[in-house]
Amino acid sequence: MKRTGEDMKLIKLLIVSKQGGVKAILEKKEDIKVIRAIGSVRELSSLDVSAAIMPDVILFDVRLSWTHGHEMMLMLKEKHPSIPIVILTAYPDDHYLIEAIAHGASGYVLQNGGIEQVVEAIRQCANGQIIYPASIKGLLMRKFQPEGIGQENVALDKAIESLGSFSKREYELLILLTEGQTNQQISKKLYLSIGTVKNYISRLYKKMNVSNRPELLALLYNYQNRSMKG
């Protein structure tokens, strides 16, 4: 659908990619202005973007092998903590998705979805939305399933403890969230109104510095993994 000048918001985009093709395609979109494209750790480390051309979104293209991909992601968040990052990748693997969320990516798009899916992710993230594959909830739920002698449960307790001080009610909510319980199910289980459950969850998001349920679960999973390895 073609956008009119009246409803079109110009999105300033910074591209981190080894491939020039994506830049050429995105530059043709009327509502996207590519302010710069960089393709190496050296360029990223020396990047100095003035306030006048601060990007609205960063597209991090990791479809080709990035030896320093993890390092570059952390560098991007350190340099521009408030700017949403969209990951474009060929990897649907659990590991890549969870790492991206844990490090603060706002969007995660697979290359087989086509360039229009990338464009829509850029637009939506520029408007403050979070874009992950529909399977993310089920994927993260599986990561919290107890196995063996309950080592994961112990690690989950340690992860929650590491993230701060929580009341008994907040702890109960966190456990129910990792079990994949909906707001309605939590409401019935804890004998709370839906509004009260939403308020508790909003406070948890604020306390844990996350914006939504997938980010909260990814954060817990990240800390749980550290506990199990430590």
C-alpha positions as CSV (number, residue, x, y, z in Angstrom):
1,M,0.0,0.0,0.0
2,K,1.4,3.4,-1.0
3,R,1.7,5.9,1.8
4,T,0.6,9.5,1.3
5,G,2.8,12.4,2.4
6,E,0.2,13.3,4.9
7,D,0.4,10.1,6.9
8,M,4.1,9.3,6.2
9,K,6.7,9.6,8.9
10,L,10.2,9.7,7.6
11,I,12.3,7.1,9.4
12,K,16.0,7.7,9.6
13,L,17.8,4.3,9.3
14,L,21.3,3.2,10.2
15,I,22.2,-0.1,8.5
16,V,24.9,-2.4,9.8
17,S,25.5,-5.0,7.0
18,K,28.1,-6.7,4.9
19,Q,25.7,-6.7,2.0
20,G,25.0,-3.6,-0.1
21,G,21.8,-5.0,-1.6
22,V,19.5,-4.3,1.4
23,K,20.6,-0.6,1.4
24,A,19.7,-0.2,-2.2
25,I,16.3,-1.7,-1.7
26,L,15.4,0.3,1.4
27,E,16.5,3.6,-0.1
28,K,13.7,3.2,-2.6
29,K,11.1,3.4,0.2
30,E,9.6,6.9,0.5
31,D,9.3,6.8,4.2
32,I,12.8,5.5,4.9
33,K,16.0,7.6,4.7
34,V,19.2,5.6,5.1
35,I,21.6,8.0,6.9
36,R,24.5,5.6,6.8
37,A,25.5,1.9,6.1
38,I,28.5,0.4,7.9
39,G,30.0,-3.1,7.4
40,S,32.8,-3.7,9.9
41,V,33.6,-3.6,13.6
42,R,36.1,-0.8,12.9
43,E,33.5,1.4,11.3
44,L,31.1,0.8,14.1
45,S,33.6,1.5,16.9
46,S,34.5,4.9,15.2
47,L,30.9,5.7,14.5
48,D,29.9,9.2,15.6
49,V,26.4,10.2,14.7
50,S,25.4,13.8,15.4
51,A,22.1,14.6,17.1
52,A,20.8,16.1,13.8
53,I,20.9,12.8,12.0
54,M,20.4,10.4,15.0
55,P,18.7,7.2,13.5
56,D,15.2,6.3,14.5
57,V,16.0,2.6,13.9
58,I,19.1,0.4,13.4
59,L,18.9,-2.5,11.0
60,F,21.5,-5.1,12.0
61,D,21.9,-7.6,9.1
62,V,23.5,-10.8,10.3
63,R,22.6,-13.0,7.4
64,L,26.2,-13.6,6.6
65,S,28.6,-14.9,9.2
66,W,29.7,-12.2,11.6
67,T,32.7,-13.2,13.6
68,H,32.1,-10.3,16.0
69,G,28.3,-10.2,15.7
70,H,27.8,-10.6,19.5
71,E,30.3,-7.9,20.2
72,M,28.8,-5.5,17.6
73,M,25.3,-6.0,19.1
74,L,26.5,-5.0,22.5
75,M,28.4,-2.0,21.0
76,L,25.2,-0.8,19.3
77,K,23.2,-0.9,22.5
78,E,26.0,0.8,24.4
79,K,26.3,3.6,21.8
80,H,22.5,4.0,21.2
81,P,20.6,2.4,24.1
82,S,17.3,4.0,23.3
83,I,17.3,3.3,19.6
84,P,15.3,0.2,18.5
85,I,17.4,-2.5,16.7
86,V,15.9,-4.8,14.1
87,I,17.8,-8.0,13.5
88,L,17.7,-9.4,10.0
89,T,18.9,-13.0,10.0
90,A,18.9,-16.3,8.2
91,Y,18.9,-18.2,11.5
92,P,15.6,-19.3,13.1
93,D,17.5,-21.1,15.9
94,D,16.4,-20.7,19.5
95,H,19.9,-19.5,20.5
96,Y,20.1,-16.6,18.1
97,L,16.5,-15.4,18.9
98,I,17.0,-15.5,22.7
99,E,20.4,-13.8,22.5
100,A,18.9,-11.0,20.4
101,I,16.0,-10.4,22.8
102,A,18.3,-10.7,25.8
103,H,20.6,-8.0,24.4
104,G,17.7,-5.6,23.7
105,A,16.7,-6.2,20.0
106,S,13.3,-4.7,19.3
107,G,12.7,-6.8,16.2
108,Y,13.8,-10.1,14.8
109,V,13.1,-10.9,11.1
110,L,14.0,-13.9,9.1
111,Q,15.2,-13.3,5.5
112,N,12.8,-15.9,4.1
113,G,9.9,-13.5,5.0
114,G,11.0,-11.2,2.2
115,I,12.0,-7.5,2.2
116,E,8.5,-6.2,2.8
117,Q,8.5,-7.9,6.2
118,V,11.8,-6.2,7.0
119,V,10.3,-2.8,6.0
120,E,7.2,-3.4,8.1
121,A,9.4,-4.4,11.1
122,I,11.4,-1.1,10.7
123,R,8.2,0.9,10.5
124,Q,6.6,-0.8,13.5
125,C,9.8,-0.6,15.7
126,A,10.1,3.1,14.8
127,N,6.6,3.5,16.4
128,G,7.7,1.7,19.6
129,Q,6.4,-1.8,18.9
130,I,8.3,-5.1,19.5
131,I,8.4,-7.5,16.5
132,Y,9.3,-11.1,17.2
133,P,8.2,-14.3,15.4
134,A,4.8,-15.7,16.4
135,S,6.6,-18.8,17.8
136,I,8.6,-16.8,20.4
137,K,6.1,-17.4,23.3
138,G,6.1,-21.2,22.9
139,L,9.9,-21.2,22.3
140,L,10.5,-19.4,25.6
141,M,8.0,-21.5,27.5
142,R,9.9,-24.7,26.5
143,K,13.1,-23.2,28.0
144,F,11.5,-23.1,31.4
145,Q,10.1,-26.6,31.4
146,P,11.6,-28.6,34.4
147,E,13.7,-31.6,33.6
148,G,15.7,-34.2,35.4
149,I,16.0,-33.5,39.1
150,G,14.8,-30.0,39.0
151,Q,18.1,-28.2,38.3
152,E,16.2,-25.7,36.0
153,N,13.8,-24.9,38.8
154,V,16.7,-24.1,41.2
155,A,18.4,-22.0,38.6
156,L,15.1,-20.1,37.9
157,D,14.9,-19.3,41.6
158,K,18.4,-18.0,41.5
159,A,17.7,-16.0,38.4
160,I,14.7,-14.3,40.0
161,E,16.8,-13.6,43.2
162,S,19.6,-12.1,41.1
163,L,17.2,-9.7,39.3
164,G,16.1,-7.9,42.5
165,S,13.9,-7.9,45.5
166,F,10.4,-9.2,44.8
167,S,7.4,-9.6,47.1
168,K,5.8,-13.0,47.5
169,R,3.0,-12.0,45.1
170,E,5.5,-10.7,42.5
171,Y,7.4,-14.0,42.8
172,E,4.2,-16.0,42.3
173,L,3.4,-13.9,39.2
174,L,6.9,-14.5,37.8
175,I,6.6,-18.2,38.2
176,L,3.2,-18.3,36.6
177,L,4.5,-16.2,33.7
178,T,7.3,-18.6,33.0
179,E,4.7,-21.4,32.9
180,G,2.9,-19.6,30.1
181,Q,-0.2,-18.6,32.1
182,T,-2.4,-16.0,30.6
183,N,-3.7,-12.9,32.6
184,Q,-7.0,-14.7,32.9
185,Q,-5.5,-17.9,34.2
186,I,-3.3,-15.9,36.7
187,S,-6.4,-14.0,37.8
188,K,-8.3,-17.2,38.6
189,K,-5.3,-18.9,40.3
190,L,-4.4,-16.0,42.5
191,Y,-8.0,-14.8,43.1
192,L,-7.2,-11.3,41.7
193,S,-9.1,-9.2,39.2
194,I,-7.7,-8.9,35.7
195,G,-6.9,-5.2,36.3
196,T,-4.9,-6.1,39.4
197,V,-2.9,-8.7,37.5
198,K,-2.2,-6.2,34.7
199,N,-1.0,-3.7,37.3
200,Y,1.3,-6.2,39.0
201,I,2.7,-7.2,35.6
202,S,3.3,-3.6,34.6
203,R,5.2,-3.0,37.9
204,L,7.3,-6.1,37.2
205,Y,8.1,-4.8,33.7
206,K,9.2,-1.5,35.2
207,K,11.3,-3.1,38.0
208,M,13.0,-5.5,35.5
209,N,13.4,-2.7,32.8
210,V,11.6,-4.6,30.1
211,S,8.7,-3.7,27.9
212,N,6.8,-6.9,27.3
213,R,6.4,-10.6,28.3
214,P,8.9,-12.0,25.7
215,E,11.6,-9.6,27.0
216,L,10.9,-10.6,30.6
217,L,11.1,-14.3,29.8
218,A,14.3,-13.8,27.8
219,L,15.8,-11.9,30.7
220,L,14.9,-14.6,33.2
221,Y,16.2,-17.3,30.8
222,N,19.5,-15.5,30.4
223,Y,20.0,-15.3,34.2
224,Q,18.8,-18.9,34.6
225,N,21.5,-20.0,32.1
226,R,24.2,-18.1,34.1
227,S,23.1,-19.8,37.3
228,M,23.2,-23.3,35.8
229,K,26.7,-22.6,34.3
230,G,28.1,-21.0,37.5
